[in-house]
Amino acid sequence: MFKRTATAFAVTAAAGLVLAGCSSADDEGTEDAADDTTEESTDDAMEGGDLTLAVFNGWDESLATSLLWEAILEDNGYTVELEYADPAVVFQGVADGDYDVVTDVWLPLTHASYIDEFGDQIEELGAWFDSAALTIAVNADAPVDSLADLAAAGDDFGGRIVGIEPGAGLTATTQDAVIPTYGLEDWEFITSSTPAMLSELDTALANGENIVVTLWEPHWAYGAFDIKNLEDPEGTLGEAESIVTYARSGFSEDHAQAAEWLSNFTMDAELLYDLENQLQGADSGDYESVVADWIAANQEWVDSLTA
């Protein structure tokens, strides 16, 4: 997490200046102009404010877009905090007003249960990505190409599926739809965290071993590892999804300008992967400089987000 200090510029009318030959009407005009200038400056300063962006633990697109908007908003006079939590905590926090914005809501499938529970307590701002997908991935040279063939290949994979966080929508979909549909009930479904899953993936590939992991697109892993998605002939993982930004109730009224920017925000996969790859492996203390460098390299596009 990083901060930039925003300084509001206020214009103060000079006081006590007496001009020879000026009438009282002129004085009143000068005072009115000063009042107008002060009022305009106050209005400009009020465009900012304190915002809290919620970031899903382990979800790289959540981190990348939150860091990007932290930088953009702070450059435009806001003070921004990032709070990291699992999806269940985030949705509850947005509904309670503890968090202002979350950029990583997957619909219509992955986070449907949370929208069913909290949808009437939060605001939908808009979708910024329209081709997201839940996936089950394996090493590219694995002996299967389809989930339908996975059960018979248990010995090749040690009968294990390596998942991510227990509270993730992808985890629920794998547990409730993928596993029973494809006869994988006897397999061990391991859940812990996205970093742990990626570590196991990295180790298995380095050792030339087969591995099955739960994953999603967009994700930088597809550019970093030699992996492939298993076909899903029964459609258990759903169709392509949209990634949507949500906010706490009343956010659009309290922060109309920020709400407008976030509502109009879109980002293609190439830009997203590039930012994710820049952040991958960086220490959190280096995020500020990484994002600043990325913004500088994509300045025209970034400027268009608040135009």
C-alpha positions as CSV (number, residue, x, y, z in Angstrom):
1,M,0.0,0.0,0.0
2,F,1.2,3.5,-0.7
3,K,0.1,7.0,-0.4
4,R,0.6,10.2,-2.2
5,T,0.1,13.5,-0.3
6,A,-2.5,15.7,-2.1
7,T,-2.2,19.4,-1.4
8,A,-5.4,21.5,-2.0
9,F,-4.6,24.9,-3.6
10,A,-6.6,27.7,-2.0
11,V,-6.7,31.2,-3.3
12,T,-6.9,33.8,-0.5
13,A,-8.1,37.3,-1.3
14,A,-5.7,40.0,-0.1
15,A,-7.1,42.0,2.8
16,G,-6.5,45.6,3.8
17,L,-5.5,46.9,0.4
18,V,-6.9,50.4,-0.1
19,L,-6.9,51.9,-3.5
20,A,-7.2,55.7,-3.8
21,G,-10.3,56.8,-5.7
22,C,-12.1,53.5,-5.4
23,S,-15.8,53.8,-4.6
24,S,-17.6,51.7,-2.0
25,A,-19.3,49.9,-4.9
26,D,-15.9,48.9,-6.2
27,D,-14.9,47.6,-2.7
28,E,-18.1,45.5,-2.6
29,G,-17.3,44.1,-6.0
30,T,-13.8,43.1,-4.8
31,E,-15.2,41.5,-1.7
32,D,-17.8,39.6,-3.8
33,A,-15.1,38.3,-6.1
34,A,-13.0,37.2,-3.2
35,D,-15.9,35.4,-1.7
36,D,-16.6,33.7,-5.0
37,T,-13.0,32.6,-5.4
38,T,-12.9,31.2,-1.9
39,E,-16.1,29.3,-2.4
40,E,-14.9,27.8,-5.6
41,S,-11.6,26.8,-4.0
42,T,-13.6,25.1,-1.1
43,D,-15.7,23.2,-3.6
44,D,-12.6,22.0,-5.4
45,A,-11.1,20.8,-2.2
46,M,-14.3,18.9,-1.3
47,E,-13.9,16.8,-4.4
48,G,-11.4,14.6,-2.5
49,G,-11.9,12.8,0.8
50,D,-11.0,9.6,2.6
51,L,-11.6,6.3,0.7
52,T,-11.0,2.7,1.6
53,L,-10.6,0.2,-1.2
54,A,-11.1,-3.5,-0.3
55,V,-8.7,-6.0,-1.9
56,F,-9.4,-9.8,-2.2
57,N,-6.5,-11.7,-0.6
58,G,-4.6,-13.5,-3.4
59,W,-6.6,-12.2,-6.3
60,D,-4.0,-10.5,-8.6
61,E,-6.5,-8.5,-10.6
62,S,-8.0,-7.2,-7.4
63,L,-4.6,-6.0,-6.2
64,A,-3.5,-4.6,-9.6
65,T,-6.7,-2.5,-10.1
66,S,-6.9,-1.4,-6.5
67,L,-3.3,-0.2,-6.6
68,L,-3.9,1.6,-9.9
69,W,-7.0,3.4,-8.6
70,E,-5.2,4.2,-5.3
71,A,-2.6,6.1,-7.4
72,I,-5.2,7.7,-9.6
73,L,-7.4,8.9,-6.8
74,E,-4.6,10.2,-4.6
75,D,-3.3,12.1,-7.6
76,N,-6.7,13.7,-7.7
77,G,-6.9,14.8,-4.1
78,Y,-8.2,11.7,-2.3
79,T,-6.6,9.9,0.6
80,V,-6.8,6.2,0.0
81,E,-6.4,3.1,2.2
82,L,-6.2,-0.4,0.9
83,E,-7.7,-3.2,3.2
84,Y,-6.9,-6.8,2.4
85,A,-9.5,-9.5,3.3
86,D,-11.2,-12.7,2.0
87,P,-14.4,-12.2,-0.1
88,A,-16.9,-12.9,2.7
89,V,-15.3,-10.2,4.8
90,V,-15.1,-7.8,2.0
91,F,-18.8,-8.1,1.0
92,Q,-19.9,-7.8,4.6
93,G,-17.6,-4.7,5.0
94,V,-18.9,-3.0,1.9
95,A,-22.5,-3.7,3.0
96,D,-21.7,-2.2,6.4
97,G,-20.0,0.8,5.0
98,D,-16.6,-0.1,6.4
99,Y,-15.1,-0.3,2.9
100,D,-16.0,2.1,0.1
101,V,-15.2,0.2,-3.0
102,V,-14.3,-3.3,-4.3
103,T,-13.2,-3.7,-7.9
104,D,-13.2,-7.5,-8.3
105,V,-16.8,-8.8,-8.2
106,W,-17.2,-11.7,-10.7
107,L,-20.7,-12.1,-12.1
108,P,-23.0,-13.8,-12.9
109,L,-21.6,-17.0,-11.2
110,T,-18.5,-16.7,-9.0
111,H,-19.8,-14.1,-6.5
112,A,-23.5,-14.7,-7.1
113,S,-24.2,-15.9,-3.5
114,Y,-22.7,-12.7,-2.1
115,I,-24.8,-10.5,-4.4
116,D,-27.9,-12.5,-3.4
117,E,-27.1,-11.8,0.2
118,F,-25.7,-8.2,0.1
119,G,-26.9,-6.8,-3.3
120,D,-29.6,-4.5,-1.9
121,Q,-27.0,-3.0,0.5
122,I,-24.4,-2.1,-2.0
123,E,-24.1,-0.1,-5.3
124,E,-23.1,-1.5,-8.6
125,L,-20.8,1.0,-10.4
126,G,-20.0,-0.9,-13.6
127,A,-18.1,-3.8,-15.3
128,W,-14.5,-3.1,-16.4
129,F,-13.7,-6.6,-17.8
130,D,-16.0,-8.8,-19.8
131,S,-14.2,-12.1,-20.5
132,A,-13.2,-13.5,-17.1
133,A,-13.4,-17.2,-16.7
134,L,-13.0,-19.8,-13.9
135,T,-10.7,-22.6,-14.9
136,I,-9.1,-25.9,-13.9
137,A,-5.6,-26.0,-15.2
138,V,-2.9,-28.6,-15.6
139,N,0.7,-28.7,-16.8
140,A,0.7,-28.3,-20.6
141,D,2.1,-31.9,-21.1
142,A,-0.4,-33.5,-18.8
143,P,-2.0,-36.8,-20.1
144,V,-5.5,-35.4,-20.1
145,D,-7.2,-32.5,-21.9
146,S,-10.7,-32.6,-20.4
147,L,-12.2,-32.8,-16.9
148,A,-14.2,-35.7,-18.2
149,D,-11.0,-37.8,-18.3
150,L,-9.5,-36.6,-15.0
151,A,-11.1,-39.2,-12.7
152,A,-9.5,-42.1,-14.6
153,A,-6.1,-40.4,-14.4
154,G,-5.9,-40.2,-10.6
155,D,-2.6,-42.0,-10.3
156,D,-1.0,-39.5,-12.7
157,F,-1.9,-36.6,-10.5
158,G,-1.7,-38.2,-7.0
159,G,-5.5,-37.8,-6.7
160,R,-5.0,-34.1,-5.7
161,I,-6.6,-30.8,-6.8
162,V,-4.8,-27.8,-5.4
163,G,-7.2,-24.9,-4.8
164,I,-7.1,-21.4,-3.4
165,E,-8.8,-19.7,-0.4
166,P,-11.7,-21.7,1.2
167,G,-14.1,-18.7,0.9
168,A,-13.5,-18.1,-2.8
169,G,-16.3,-18.5,-5.3
170,L,-14.0,-20.6,-7.4
171,T,-13.6,-23.0,-4.4
172,A,-17.3,-23.3,-4.0
173,T,-17.8,-24.0,-7.7
174,T,-15.1,-26.6,-7.7
175,Q,-16.5,-28.3,-4.6
176,D,-20.2,-28.1,-5.5
177,A,-20.2,-28.5,-9.3
178,V,-16.9,-29.7,-10.8
179,I,-16.0,-32.5,-8.3
180,P,-19.5,-34.3,-8.2
181,T,-20.1,-33.8,-11.9
182,Y,-16.9,-35.4,-13.0
183,G,-16.7,-38.1,-10.3
184,L,-13.8,-36.7,-8.4
185,E,-15.3,-37.2,-4.9
186,D,-12.4,-39.5,-4.0
187,W,-9.8,-36.9,-4.8
188,E,-8.2,-34.7,-2.2
189,F,-9.2,-31.1,-2.7
190,I,-6.7,-28.9,-1.0
191,T,-7.6,-25.3,-0.1
192,S,-5.3,-22.7,1.6
193,S,-4.4,-19.7,-0.4
194,T,-3.6,-18.5,-3.9
195,P,0.1,-17.9,-3.2
196,A,0.3,-21.5,-1.8
197,M,-1.4,-22.9,-4.9
198,L,1.0,-21.0,-7.2
199,S,4.0,-22.2,-5.2
200,E,2.9,-25.8,-5.6
201,L,2.3,-25.2,-9.3
202,D,5.8,-23.7,-9.7
203,T,7.4,-26.6,-7.8
204,A,5.6,-29.3,-9.8
205,L,6.5,-27.8,-13.1
206,A,10.1,-27.3,-12.1
207,N,10.2,-31.0,-11.1
208,G,8.4,-32.2,-14.3
209,E,5.4,-33.5,-12.3
210,N,1.7,-33.4,-13.2
211,I,-0.5,-31.1,-11.2
212,V,-4.2,-29.9,-11.2
213,V,-5.0,-26.4,-9.9
214,T,-8.0,-24.2,-9.7
215,L,-7.3,-21.0,-11.5
216,W,-8.9,-18.2,-13.4
217,E,-8.4,-15.8,-16.3
218,P,-7.2,-13.1,-16.3
219,H,-4.2,-14.2,-14.4
220,W,-0.5,-13.6,-14.9
221,A,0.2,-17.4,-14.4
222,Y,-0.8,-18.0,-18.0
223,G,2.1,-16.0,-19.2
224,A,4.5,-17.3,-16.6
225,F,3.9,-21.1,-16.7
226,D,3.5,-23.7,-19.4
227,I,-0.1,-24.7,-18.5
228,K,-3.4,-25.5,-20.2
229,N,-7.0,-25.4,-19.2
230,L,-9.0,-28.6,-19.1
231,E,-12.1,-28.7,-21.2
232,D,-15.3,-28.5,-19.2
233,P,-17.9,-30.3,-21.5
234,E,-20.6,-30.1,-18.8
235,G,-20.2,-26.4,-18.3
236,T,-19.7,-26.7,-14.5
237,L,-17.4,-23.6,-14.4
238,G,-19.9,-21.4,-16.2
239,E,-19.5,-19.1,-19.1
240,A,-17.3,-16.1,-19.4
241,E,-18.0,-13.6,-16.7
242,S,-17.7,-9.9,-16.1
243,I,-15.6,-8.3,-13.4
244,V,-17.6,-5.5,-11.8
245,T,-16.9,-2.7,-9.4
246,Y,-19.2,-2.3,-6.4
247,A,-19.4,0.4,-3.7
248,R,-21.1,0.9,-0.4
249,S,-24.6,2.3,-0.4
250,G,-24.5,6.1,-0.8
251,F,-21.0,6.2,-2.4
252,S,-22.2,7.8,-5.6
253,E,-23.9,10.6,-3.6
254,D,-20.9,11.2,-1.3
255,H,-18.2,10.9,-4.0
256,A,-19.9,11.7,-7.3
257,Q,-16.7,12.3,-9.3
258,A,-14.9,9.1,-8.1
259,A,-18.1,7.1,-8.7
260,E,-18.3,8.4,-12.3
261,W,-14.6,7.6,-13.0
262,L,-15.0,4.0,-11.6
263,S,-18.3,3.5,-13.5
264,N,-16.6,4.4,-16.8
265,F,-13.5,2.3,-16.1
266,T,-12.5,-0.5,-18.5
267,M,-9.2,-2.4,-18.9
268,D,-8.2,-4.9,-21.5
269,A,-6.3,-8.1,-20.8
270,E,-3.0,-7.0,-22.3
271,L,-2.8,-3.9,-20.0
272,L,-4.0,-5.9,-17.0
273,Y,-1.5,-8.7,-17.5
274,D,1.3,-6.2,-18.0
275,L,0.5,-4.5,-14.7
276,E,0.1,-7.8,-12.9
277,N,3.5,-9.0,-14.2
278,Q,5.2,-5.8,-13.0
279,L,3.8,-6.3,-9.5
280,Q,4.5,-10.1,-9.4
281,G,7.4,-10.8,-7.1
282,A,7.7,-7.2,-5.9
283,D,7.7,-6.5,-2.2
284,S,4.7,-4.5,-1.0
285,G,7.0,-1.7,-0.1
286,D,7.9,-1.4,-3.8
287,Y,4.3,-1.2,-5.1
288,E,4.4,2.6,-5.2
289,S,7.3,2.8,-7.5
290,V,6.2,-0.2,-9.6
291,V,2.8,1.4,-10.2
292,A,4.2,4.8,-10.8
293,D,6.6,3.5,-13.4
294,W,3.7,1.6,-15.1
295,I,1.5,4.6,-15.1
296,A,4.3,6.7,-16.7
297,A,4.7,4.1,-19.4
298,N,0.9,4.2,-20.0
299,Q,0.2,7.8,-19.2
300,E,-2.1,8.6,-22.0
301,W,-4.4,5.7,-21.2
302,V,-4.3,6.4,-17.5
303,D,-5.2,10.1,-18.1
304,S,-8.2,9.0,-20.2
305,L,-9.7,7.3,-17.1
306,T,-10.4,10.7,-15.5
307,A,-10.8,12.8,-18.6
